[in-house]
Every structure is written in C-alpha cells, then in structure tokens.
Amino acid sequence: MRLSDGELAETVYIPEENRDTICISSQIGCALACTFCLTGQLGLTRHLSAGEIVSQVLVARRENIASQGFNIVLMGMGEPLHNYDNVMKAIRILHDQDGLNMSMARITLSTAGLLPEIERLAGEPMIPNLAISLTGATNEKRNQLMPVNRRYPIEQLIDAVRRFPLKHRQRVTFEYVLLRGVTDAPADALQLVKLLKGIRAKVNLIPFNEAEELSYRRPSDAAIARFQQALVDHHISAFIRKNRGNDVSAACGQLK
C-alpha cells in the first residue's frame, strides 16, 4: 500500500479453506533488527497511524474477500507493541460494532518481547490473542538472533507470559523459526520444552524462508519433523507453518 507521504507498507492476504487471514503491518520497517528477518534490515522509517493500520484490512477485504469471515494477524512489517497506542486504537476500531465488529478471538498480535508493553497489554479491558516471536530457546541463541533479548532476557519474557491473563481454553502462541544448524537441533527442541513447561502454549514452527540477502538456510524436512515430534512427545501442541508466499516475497520474514 502506498501511503499519503509516498511510503509503502506491505499487507499479505492469505486465502484459507475455512477462513481467510490478513497479515497487516504496524510500522514502515522495524527497529528490532532480528537477524533472520528482512524487514529488520530496513531499520525503522516511522510508525503507521491507526487509520493506516485499519486501511490495510479494508483494502485487503475489498480486493479479495467476499462474505466469509477472516482473521487478522499483526505479523507484517514492524513490532506492533513498539507502536502501542496506534495499534491498540486500530484494534479497538476493528473490534467496535460500528467498525468491523470483529471478535478479539479473531485478532492476533505478535511481539518479539517488549516487556513493559506486554504488561500494559495485560491490563487492557479487551485483549487480542498474544503470539510471542521466540525462535531461540536460550539467552545465548536469542541474543545472537534477536537483539531485543539483550534488554529483555528470555526468563523475564517467560515470566511475563506466565502472568498474562488468558480466557478459558485460550493459549499463547510461540513462533519459532527453524534455522539450519542454528535453532533446529534436538537439543534446541528440549530447551524449548523446558522453557514452556507449565504454560498454556502452542508452538508454530516456521521453517526459514530463504532470501538472497540472508545467509541462513531452511532445515531439511526430516529435521523439521524431528523437532516437531520432540515437542509433541512432551505434550506440547506444535504445528509446522505451511510455506506460502515465497513466490512473491511475501512469506514470513520476507517483507522488505
């Protein structure tokens, strides 16, 4: 989408069999500089306004979706909690009966782990689903991959998640990018099991979407399946994210 000042934000429409998904951006670029994400290479240009965030949903719905329902995920460009006020205003508009009248259960916000804002979110009267972009299961790995961990270490992040209010049967989603030789070993899976013990969680395993600008590689299918099985064997719900959008550079981590 071209914005009023000429800047561009990316929105991804994901058709599904039962309910479509619209992946929207909260910023132009991103300040967090995760090493496996192309958006992080851009740095941060600016926050998106609440109107610009909502407009992505309106345009995607107008262009692609007929009458069936859809989900919204704030997993596009940017760290949503870095743009807290505009993001929450947009979510309230989407939820309001005079807006799009969307259930909060159909809106998911993903964060790399900004702890003060997670705690602020926990106090909101209406809270979307929470997803945590985790990738590494130790401070050593996360420090290497996600610089935000140096400010908010993993044990503090997990403690905040444990205290986060969940509705009956609701779970926190943990997004874990599988990088060949970096985060995909059986030992990494066991570290993740240990980290999530006692948390009402599900894990989305995201095989790395390769790009010329990044040196990481996607693990083998066997390594991906082995990692998933290790989690399932320890009674953690784990799902492998279907690879979609690579042909138009719209897969997870490719928005640049």
C-alpha positions as a Markdown table, in Angstrom:
| # | Residue | x | y | z |
|---|---|---|---|---|
| 1 | Met | 0.0 | 0.0 | 0.0 |
| 2 | Arg | 1.3 | 3.5 | -0.9 |
| 3 | Leu | 0.6 | 5.9 | 1.9 |
| 4 | Ser | -0.1 | 9.6 | 1.8 |
| 5 | Asp | 3.6 | 10.6 | 2.2 |
| 6 | Gly | 4.7 | 8.1 | -0.6 |
| 7 | Glu | 6.0 | 5.5 | 1.8 |
| 8 | Leu | 5.0 | 1.8 | 1.3 |
| 9 | Ala | 3.6 | -0.7 | 3.8 |
| 10 | Glu | 3.1 | -4.4 | 2.9 |
| 11 | Thr | -0.1 | -6.4 | 3.6 |
| 12 | Val | -0.4 | -10.1 | 2.9 |
| 13 | Tyr | -3.7 | -11.7 | 2.1 |
| 14 | Ile | -3.7 | -15.4 | 2.8 |
| 15 | Pro | -6.6 | -17.4 | 1.4 |
| 16 | Glu | -7.6 | -20.4 | 3.5 |
| 17 | Glu | -10.2 | -23.2 | 3.0 |
| 18 | Asn | -12.3 | -22.2 | 6.0 |
| 19 | Arg | -11.4 | -18.7 | 7.0 |
| 20 | Asp | -9.0 | -16.3 | 5.2 |
| 21 | Thr | -6.2 | -14.4 | 7.0 |
| 22 | Ile | -5.0 | -10.8 | 6.5 |
| 23 | Cys | -1.5 | -10.2 | 7.8 |
| 24 | Ile | -1.0 | -6.5 | 8.4 |
| 25 | Ser | 1.9 | -4.2 | 9.2 |
| 26 | Ser | 2.2 | -1.8 | 12.1 |
| 27 | Gln | 5.3 | 0.2 | 11.0 |
| 28 | Ile | 7.3 | 1.0 | 7.9 |
| 29 | Gly | 10.4 | -1.0 | 8.6 |
| 30 | Cys | 11.3 | -2.2 | 12.1 |
| 31 | Ala | 13.8 | -1.1 | 14.7 |
| 32 | Leu | 14.4 | -4.5 | 16.3 |
| 33 | Ala | 16.9 | -5.8 | 13.7 |
| 34 | Cys | 16.2 | -9.6 | 14.1 |
| 35 | Thr | 18.9 | -11.2 | 12.0 |
| 36 | Phe | 16.7 | -13.7 | 10.2 |
| 37 | Cys | 14.1 | -11.1 | 9.1 |
| 38 | Leu | 14.4 | -8.9 | 6.0 |
| 39 | Thr | 12.2 | -6.1 | 7.5 |
| 40 | Gly | 14.8 | -5.7 | 10.2 |
| 41 | Gln | 17.4 | -4.7 | 7.6 |
| 42 | Leu | 15.3 | -1.6 | 6.7 |
| 43 | Gly | 15.5 | 0.0 | 10.2 |
| 44 | Leu | 12.5 | 2.0 | 11.3 |
| 45 | Thr | 11.2 | 4.7 | 9.0 |
| 46 | Arg | 8.1 | 5.6 | 11.0 |
| 47 | His | 5.0 | 4.2 | 12.8 |
| 48 | Leu | 1.8 | 3.7 | 11.0 |
| 49 | Ser | -1.3 | 5.6 | 12.2 |
| 50 | Ala | -4.3 | 3.8 | 13.4 |
| 51 | Gly | -6.0 | 4.8 | 10.2 |
| 52 | Glu | -3.2 | 3.3 | 8.0 |
| 53 | Ile | -3.4 | 0.0 | 10.0 |
| 54 | Val | -7.2 | -0.3 | 9.6 |
| 55 | Ser | -7.0 | 0.7 | 6.0 |
| 56 | Gln | -4.9 | -2.4 | 5.2 |
| 57 | Val | -7.7 | -4.6 | 6.4 |
| 58 | Leu | -10.3 | -2.6 | 4.5 |
| 59 | Val | -8.4 | -2.7 | 1.2 |
| 60 | Ala | -7.5 | -6.4 | 1.5 |
| 61 | Arg | -11.1 | -7.3 | 2.3 |
| 62 | Arg | -12.4 | -5.2 | -0.6 |
| 63 | Glu | -10.0 | -6.7 | -3.1 |
| 64 | Asn | -10.1 | -10.3 | -2.0 |
| 65 | Ile | -12.8 | -11.4 | 0.4 |
| 66 | Ala | -16.4 | -11.9 | -0.3 |
| 67 | Ser | -18.7 | -12.8 | 2.6 |
| 68 | Gln | -16.8 | -15.4 | 4.6 |
| 69 | Gly | -15.2 | -14.4 | 7.9 |
| 70 | Phe | -11.5 | -13.7 | 8.2 |
| 71 | Asn | -8.7 | -13.5 | 10.8 |
| 72 | Ile | -6.3 | -10.6 | 11.3 |
| 73 | Val | -2.7 | -11.1 | 12.4 |
| 74 | Leu | -0.4 | -8.3 | 13.3 |
| 75 | Met | 2.7 | -10.1 | 11.9 |
| 76 | Gly | 3.6 | -7.9 | 9.0 |
| 77 | Met | 6.3 | -5.2 | 8.9 |
| 78 | Gly | 7.2 | -3.8 | 12.3 |
| 79 | Glu | 6.9 | -4.6 | 16.0 |
| 80 | Pro | 3.3 | -3.9 | 17.0 |
| 81 | Leu | 4.0 | -3.1 | 20.6 |
| 82 | His | 6.6 | -0.5 | 19.6 |
| 83 | Asn | 3.7 | 1.4 | 18.1 |
| 84 | Tyr | 1.4 | 0.6 | 21.0 |
| 85 | Asp | -1.1 | 3.4 | 21.0 |
| 86 | Asn | -1.8 | 3.4 | 17.3 |
| 87 | Val | -2.0 | -0.4 | 17.2 |
| 88 | Met | -4.5 | -0.6 | 20.1 |
| 89 | Lys | -6.6 | 2.2 | 18.6 |
| 90 | Ala | -6.7 | 0.2 | 15.4 |
| 91 | Ile | -7.7 | -3.0 | 17.2 |
| 92 | Arg | -10.5 | -1.1 | 19.0 |
| 93 | Ile | -11.8 | 0.2 | 15.7 |
| 94 | Leu | -11.7 | -3.3 | 14.1 |
| 95 | His | -13.5 | -4.7 | 17.2 |
| 96 | Asp | -16.1 | -2.0 | 17.6 |
| 97 | Gln | -19.6 | -2.8 | 16.4 |
| 98 | Asp | -19.6 | 0.4 | 14.3 |
| 99 | Gly | -16.2 | -0.6 | 12.9 |
| 100 | Leu | -15.7 | -4.1 | 11.6 |
| 101 | Asn | -17.4 | -5.7 | 14.6 |
| 102 | Met | -14.6 | -8.3 | 14.8 |
| 103 | Ser | -14.3 | -10.7 | 17.7 |
| 104 | Met | -11.0 | -10.3 | 19.6 |
| 105 | Ala | -10.6 | -14.0 | 19.2 |
| 106 | Arg | -10.0 | -13.4 | 15.5 |
| 107 | Ile | -7.2 | -10.8 | 16.0 |
| 108 | Thr | -3.7 | -11.9 | 16.9 |
| 109 | Leu | -0.8 | -9.6 | 17.9 |
| 110 | Ser | 2.7 | -10.9 | 17.7 |
| 111 | Thr | 5.6 | -9.4 | 19.6 |
| 112 | Ala | 9.3 | -10.1 | 19.8 |
| 113 | Gly | 9.1 | -9.4 | 23.6 |
| 114 | Leu | 8.8 | -5.8 | 24.6 |
| 115 | Leu | 8.1 | -6.5 | 28.3 |
| 116 | Pro | 6.7 | -3.1 | 29.6 |
| 117 | Glu | 4.2 | -3.2 | 26.7 |
| 118 | Ile | 3.2 | -6.8 | 27.3 |
| 119 | Glu | 2.4 | -5.9 | 30.9 |
| 120 | Arg | 0.5 | -2.9 | 29.7 |
| 121 | Leu | -1.4 | -5.1 | 27.2 |
| 122 | Ala | -2.3 | -7.4 | 30.1 |
| 123 | Gly | -4.2 | -4.6 | 31.7 |
| 124 | Glu | -6.4 | -3.7 | 28.7 |
| 125 | Pro | -10.2 | -4.3 | 29.0 |
| 126 | Met | -10.2 | -6.1 | 25.6 |
| 127 | Ile | -7.1 | -8.2 | 24.7 |
| 128 | Pro | -6.3 | -9.8 | 21.3 |
| 129 | Asn | -4.7 | -13.2 | 21.1 |
| 130 | Leu | -1.0 | -13.0 | 22.0 |
| 131 | Ala | 1.8 | -14.5 | 20.0 |
| 132 | Ile | 5.5 | -14.4 | 21.0 |
| 133 | Ser | 8.2 | -14.4 | 18.4 |
| 134 | Leu | 10.7 | -16.6 | 20.2 |
| 135 | Thr | 13.0 | -18.5 | 17.8 |
| 136 | Gly | 15.8 | -19.1 | 20.3 |
| 137 | Ala | 15.0 | -21.0 | 23.5 |
| 138 | Thr | 18.1 | -19.7 | 25.4 |
| 139 | Asn | 19.5 | -16.2 | 26.1 |
| 140 | Glu | 22.6 | -17.2 | 24.1 |
| 141 | Lys | 20.6 | -18.0 | 21.0 |
| 142 | Arg | 18.2 | -15.1 | 21.3 |
| 143 | Asn | 21.0 | -12.6 | 21.9 |
| 144 | Gln | 22.5 | -13.8 | 18.7 |
| 145 | Leu | 19.3 | -13.7 | 16.6 |
| 146 | Met | 17.1 | -11.1 | 18.3 |
| 147 | Pro | 18.9 | -8.1 | 19.9 |
| 148 | Val | 15.7 | -7.2 | 21.9 |
| 149 | Asn | 16.6 | -10.2 | 24.2 |
| 150 | Arg | 19.7 | -8.3 | 25.5 |
| 151 | Arg | 17.3 | -5.8 | 27.0 |
| 152 | Tyr | 14.5 | -8.1 | 28.0 |
| 153 | Pro | 16.1 | -11.6 | 28.7 |
| 154 | Ile | 14.1 | -14.7 | 28.0 |
| 155 | Glu | 13.4 | -15.6 | 31.6 |
| 156 | Gln | 11.8 | -12.2 | 32.1 |
| 157 | Leu | 9.8 | -12.7 | 28.9 |
| 158 | Ile | 8.5 | -16.1 | 30.0 |
| 159 | Asp | 7.6 | -14.7 | 33.5 |
| 160 | Ala | 5.5 | -12.0 | 31.8 |
| 161 | Val | 3.8 | -14.6 | 29.7 |
| 162 | Arg | 3.0 | -16.8 | 32.7 |
| 163 | Arg | 1.3 | -13.8 | 34.3 |
| 164 | Phe | -0.6 | -12.8 | 31.2 |
| 165 | Pro | -4.4 | -13.2 | 31.6 |
| 166 | Leu | -5.9 | -15.9 | 29.4 |
| 167 | Lys | -9.5 | -16.8 | 28.9 |
| 168 | His | -10.8 | -20.4 | 29.4 |
| 169 | Arg | -9.0 | -22.7 | 26.9 |
| 170 | Gln | -7.0 | -19.8 | 25.4 |
| 171 | Arg | -3.3 | -20.4 | 24.8 |
| 172 | Val | -0.3 | -18.2 | 24.0 |
| 173 | Thr | 1.2 | -18.9 | 20.6 |
| 174 | Phe | 5.0 | -19.1 | 20.4 |
| 175 | Glu | 6.5 | -18.6 | 16.9 |
| 176 | Tyr | 9.8 | -20.5 | 16.5 |
| 177 | Val | 11.8 | -20.0 | 13.3 |
| 178 | Leu | 13.8 | -23.1 | 12.3 |
| 179 | Leu | 17.2 | -22.2 | 11.0 |
| 180 | Arg | 19.5 | -24.9 | 9.8 |
| 181 | Gly | 22.3 | -25.6 | 12.2 |
| 182 | Val | 21.3 | -22.8 | 14.5 |
| 183 | Thr | 17.8 | -23.5 | 16.1 |
| 184 | Asp | 16.8 | -26.9 | 14.6 |
| 185 | Ala | 18.8 | -29.4 | 16.7 |
| 186 | Pro | 17.1 | -32.0 | 19.1 |
| 187 | Ala | 18.8 | -30.2 | 22.0 |
| 188 | Asp | 17.1 | -26.9 | 20.9 |
| 189 | Ala | 13.7 | -28.7 | 21.0 |
| 190 | Leu | 14.4 | -30.0 | 24.5 |
| 191 | Gln | 15.4 | -26.5 | 25.6 |
| 192 | Leu | 12.1 | -25.2 | 24.2 |
| 193 | Val | 10.2 | -27.9 | 26.1 |
| 194 | Lys | 11.9 | -26.9 | 29.3 |
| 195 | Leu | 11.2 | -23.2 | 28.7 |
| 196 | Leu | 7.5 | -23.7 | 28.1 |
| 197 | Lys | 6.8 | -26.1 | 31.0 |
| 198 | Gly | 3.6 | -25.3 | 32.7 |
| 199 | Ile | 2.5 | -22.6 | 30.1 |
| 200 | Arg | -0.8 | -23.0 | 28.2 |
| 201 | Ala | 1.0 | -22.7 | 24.9 |
| 202 | Lys | 1.0 | -23.9 | 21.3 |
| 203 | Val | 4.1 | -23.6 | 19.1 |
| 204 | Asn | 4.1 | -22.6 | 15.4 |
| 205 | Leu | 7.3 | -23.9 | 13.8 |
| 206 | Ile | 8.3 | -21.7 | 10.9 |
| 207 | Pro | 10.8 | -23.3 | 8.5 |
| 208 | Phe | 13.1 | -20.4 | 7.5 |
| 209 | Asn | 12.0 | -18.7 | 4.3 |
| 210 | Glu | 15.3 | -18.1 | 2.4 |
| 211 | Ala | 16.3 | -14.8 | 0.8 |
| 212 | Glu | 19.5 | -13.8 | -1.1 |
| 213 | Glu | 20.3 | -11.1 | 1.5 |
| 214 | Leu | 20.4 | -13.5 | 4.4 |
| 215 | Ser | 22.9 | -16.4 | 5.0 |
| 216 | Tyr | 20.6 | -18.7 | 7.0 |
| 217 | Arg | 19.2 | -21.8 | 5.4 |
| 218 | Arg | 16.0 | -23.8 | 5.8 |
| 219 | Pro | 16.4 | -27.1 | 7.6 |
| 220 | Ser | 15.7 | -30.5 | 5.9 |
| 221 | Asp | 12.1 | -31.8 | 6.1 |
| 222 | Ala | 13.4 | -34.6 | 8.3 |
| 223 | Ala | 15.0 | -32.2 | 10.8 |
| 224 | Ile | 11.7 | -30.2 | 10.9 |
| 225 | Ala | 9.6 | -33.3 | 11.5 |
| 226 | Arg | 12.1 | -34.5 | 14.2 |
| 227 | Phe | 11.9 | -31.1 | 16.0 |
| 228 | Gln | 8.1 | -31.2 | 15.9 |
| 229 | Gln | 7.9 | -34.7 | 17.2 |
| 230 | Ala | 10.2 | -33.9 | 20.2 |
| 231 | Leu | 7.7 | -31.2 | 21.3 |
| 232 | Val | 4.7 | -33.5 | 20.7 |
| 233 | Asp | 6.4 | -36.2 | 22.7 |
| 234 | His | 6.5 | -33.8 | 25.6 |
| 235 | His | 2.8 | -32.9 | 25.3 |
| 236 | Ile | 3.3 | -29.5 | 23.6 |
| 237 | Ser | 1.0 | -28.7 | 20.7 |
| 238 | Ala | 3.3 | -28.0 | 17.8 |
| 239 | Phe | 2.3 | -27.1 | 14.2 |
| 240 | Ile | 4.6 | -26.6 | 11.1 |
| 241 | Arg | 3.7 | -23.4 | 9.3 |
| 242 | Lys | 2.8 | -24.1 | 5.8 |
| 243 | Asn | 5.2 | -22.4 | 3.4 |
| 244 | Arg | 3.3 | -19.9 | 1.4 |
| 245 | Gly | 4.1 | -16.6 | -0.4 |
| 246 | Asn | 7.7 | -17.2 | -1.3 |
| 247 | Asp | 7.0 | -16.7 | -5.0 |
| 248 | Val | 6.1 | -13.1 | -4.3 |
| 249 | Ser | 8.5 | -12.5 | -1.4 |
| 250 | Ala | 5.5 | -12.4 | 1.0 |
| 251 | Ala | 6.4 | -15.3 | 3.3 |
| 252 | Cys | 7.2 | -14.8 | 7.0 |
| 253 | Gly | 10.4 | -12.7 | 7.3 |
| 254 | Gln | 10.5 | -11.6 | 3.7 |
| 255 | Leu | 8.6 | -8.3 | 3.8 |
| 256 | Lys | 11.1 | -5.6 | 2.6 |
